[in-house]
Amino acid sequence: MTMKVQKRKLFPEIRALLVALLCLSVAASSRAGDDSMKSWHSAPDLSLGSHDVMLDGRCLRFSAAIVDSSLAKLHKKRLREGTEFRQGKTVVEQFPDELLVEVIVTDCAAPYGVAVAKEKLASLQFGAAWRHGGEDRPATIFVPQLRKDDSQANDTFRTYEISVSGQHIPLSDLLILTLSSDGRKIADFVSSL
């Protein structure tokens, strides 16, 4: 008889536990459905990628990235209406009027291990455009040229610091950086924040 009384006392506790587990399961599944609507946060991707290019019979790797410190501090937030960029509590909608881009040239086979000759880079030309939809608008750029007396601490790479100018350029636009040699396009770099 004592045993039956104990079973009756445990049964309401087990039932309460099962009901609590069921409620937690329903809450978790409803939260999982809401996750697609929640915004996510990330830093924008400032890399423009890299290209291996044959130049005068030698494979050179060109890597490009936006090095603007104001964009590095942005946070990207996805909303139902689209993507929003914030710096702290401030919403940022446009690129800075002057954007700094760095292009680093190394050897394909042994990056930072084989010297890169300045003579092979003498024919390089850079171009830039802002793309919105399918329309490209030319961008004003300034590329300091390598001088004969220019020396870097390490001759296994060359760095070009490029200034891209533009006013009222929305962050949704793409920056297209083109690299040509002797009038022939050899690489395209595309930024998409």
JOBEL-V991335 format. One record per backbone hydrogen bond with DSSP energy under -1.0 kcal/mol. CO is the residue of the C=O (numbers start at 1). NH is the residue of the N-H. Records with the same first field share a line. If there is no record, write none. Layout:
CO=NH, NH
This chain:
1=5
2=6
3=7
4=8
5=9
6=10
7=11
10=14
11=15
12=16
13=17
14=18
15=19
16=20
17=21
18=22
19=23
20=24
21=25
22=26
23=27
24=28
25=29
26=30
27=31
28=32
29=33
30=34
31=35
34=37, 38
40=78
42=76
46=66
49=64
51=62
53=60
55=58
58=55
59=108
60=53
61=106
62=51
63=104
64=48
65=102
68=72
71=74
75=86
76=42
77=84
82=79
84=77
85=92
86=75
87=90
90=87
93=171
97=166
99=164
100=67
101=162
102=65
103=160
104=63
105=158
106=61
110=113, 114
118=121
119=122
121=124
123=182
125=180
127=178
128=139
129=176
130=137
131=174
132=135
135=132
137=130
140=165
142=163
147=150
155=116
158=105
160=103
162=101
163=142
164=99
165=140
169=95
170=173
174=131
175=191
176=129
177=189
178=127
179=186, 187
180=125
181=184
184=181
187=179
189=177
